[in-house]
Amino acid sequence: MEKPLKSSDNNVGAVDHGTLPIVRRKAAGFDEAVWGRVYNARRDTSRVPRAVIRASSITHAREAVELANREGCRVSVRSGGHSWAGWSVRHDAVLLDLGGLQEITYDDTSWGRMFAGGHCPDVGLGGFLLQGGMGWNCKGWGWACESIVGINVVTADARELYCSAVENADLFWAARGAGPGFPAVVTKFHLLTRPLLEMYNCIYVYPQSMYRTVLQWVIDTSPTADTDTEMVCVSRRSPDEKEIQIIAGYTTFKPSKKHAEEALQAVHDSKPPNAIVEIFCDPTTLDVEYRGQIDAQPRGFRFCSENAYIANDADVPSVLEAAFTTLPTQKAFALYFAMNPTSRRPLPDMALSMQSDHYFALYTVWDDAADDERCTAWVHDMMRKVERESVGSYLGDADFQHRTTRFWSKESGQRLMEIRKRWDPEGRICGYLDAEDKSGVDGLKNEFEWEMPDR
Ligand SMILES: Cc1cc2nc3c(=O)[nH]c(=O)nc-3n(C[C@H](O)[C@H](O)[C@H](O)COP(=O)(O)OP(=O)(O)OC[C@H]3O[C@@H](n4cnc5c(N)ncnc54)[C@H](O)[C@@H]3O)c2cc1C
């Protein structure tokens, strides 16, 4: 039985001297306020906000929206700063940085429980939950946004409201899947937690020559695998840079090692032979896993990320072969996330409406600006081929400036764009950052590139 967890605006360390903590353009510290908390070091500095508000209370958030209304400009929002494409930095907007809104309060009965957030420790709940949230064991437990029971928001016309399935229900519907096009500022999430379990890993590393066999094995074991077990297949370069390796990883959440061994045994017994490395049911913790994720995607590096849900009936190893076997840098990696059978169930009534059995994402990582063109061109080239076999994409690993695709079902996409217009008719809250930041009140077209008549 899930129990409620509440976040609060009663912030530890909040500094509010009765004035808005605002850093205007040209003021000392402005660049740091704009870019300091943006994870990706590859940045488009031609986008210059008019001011940054470092909010540490809900009052600050409301006042920031009031200020934008007075000045007739847009508001951009930042929680954790982890948007790969730097969505929070928008030209001539008031940047509302919610980094100071950090306190979490729990119901007494929630101690010793967990919330399945993002795989990196500092991914912000704001961006993560609004786009759906591919948290720990999304394959078995579903989308993180399914655990939202209510939100507090500041609307585009600066009103403070509560939204749930029965109050302002259309905004609540949109909050679970609109991503960066949500037409208000969320100041609190009311969430359900789940039991905190022990974690165990199975890891199998194979040479690149085994790519097809290993990926097909992960795909085949997915539908009947234990439902508390997350399953991935990753390709990355070996530490000596000589070759690409294919890694199958299974992370299970269980009350004890005995339960974990039982859950993982079938996978272990069916593994392809000749693994270079083979680890069965190794105890791990969220802390250890977070460190591994930070190592794979280190702060200070340049990133280009893209993704697609591959069609259920596609020959997935063929579709992904080029991407998995031609990684352009030492730290780049390609990821296959098994989603079957959770992907086959009807989703709750919410904006998030896109999924398939096969989630594929590219995380291209490099550190020299001279490699920007080569690396981004590789990602876009790979995606052009892959997306023809896809049903759409996940907002969280996407960049609308470079790629037009589907993010929702046709009906949900239309409903979402109508809700956006209803709640923010003037486009006060910056929406989707498409090419030249023009989408505004209209939002995204939710169409594949090759389906669009004007392309
Ligand atoms: C290292 C790394 C690891 C990641 N791992 C995962 C993962 O495991 N699973 C997954 O699903 N995604 C993952 N992502 C993607 C990440 O979830 C998305 O980029 C998400 O948008 C980040 O949220 P944020 O609040 O940190 O980002 P921000 O850049 O702060 O926010 C992104 C956008 O969301 C909107 N937004 C954020 N907060 C609010 C708010 N309170 N009210 C209204 N709008 C808001 C704004 O439009 C904002 O510009 C990862 C990203 C990185 C860099």
The ligand as an ORCA input file, in Angstrom:
! r2SCAN-3c Opt
* xyz 0 1
  C      22.678     13.337    -15.498
  C      21.231     13.198    -15.872
  C      20.523     12.051    -15.539
  C      19.182     11.906    -15.890
  N      18.507     10.772    -15.515
  C      17.179     10.668    -15.783
  C      16.425      9.541    -15.355
  O      16.930      8.625    -14.720
  N      15.112      9.489    -15.681
  C      14.485     10.487    -16.369
  O      13.286     10.417    -16.605
  N      15.189     11.561    -16.785
  C      16.499     11.671    -16.515
  N      17.196     12.777    -16.947
  C      16.488     13.790    -17.718
  C      15.835     14.763    -16.748
  O      14.852     14.124    -15.988
  C      15.163     15.890    -17.489
  O      16.137     16.612    -18.165
  C      14.372     16.804    -16.543
  O      13.715     17.784    -17.302
  C      15.267     17.423    -15.524
  O      14.532     18.048    -14.541
  P      15.191     19.267    -13.758
  O      14.167     19.876    -12.900
  O      16.480     18.824    -13.153
  O      15.579     20.190    -14.988
  P      15.357     21.750    -15.280
  O      16.292     22.036    -16.388
  O      15.464     22.549    -14.047
  O      13.857     21.795    -15.757
  C      13.503     21.405    -17.062
  C      12.241     22.136    -17.450
  O      11.133     21.560    -16.746
  C      10.202     22.593    -16.432
  N      10.102     22.700    -14.972
  C      10.990     22.252    -14.056
  N      10.524     22.476    -12.807
  C       9.327     23.074    -12.952
  C       8.353     23.544    -12.033
  N       8.531     23.420    -10.718
  N       7.225     24.115    -12.525
  C       7.021     24.238    -13.862
  N       7.917     23.812    -14.785
  C       9.053     23.238    -14.331
  C      10.731     23.871    -17.015
  O      10.211     24.042    -18.319
  C      12.226     23.591    -17.075
  O      12.894     24.412    -18.020
  C      18.539     12.944    -16.597
  C      19.252     14.110    -16.941
  C      20.583     14.238    -16.575
  C      21.334     15.476    -16.951
*
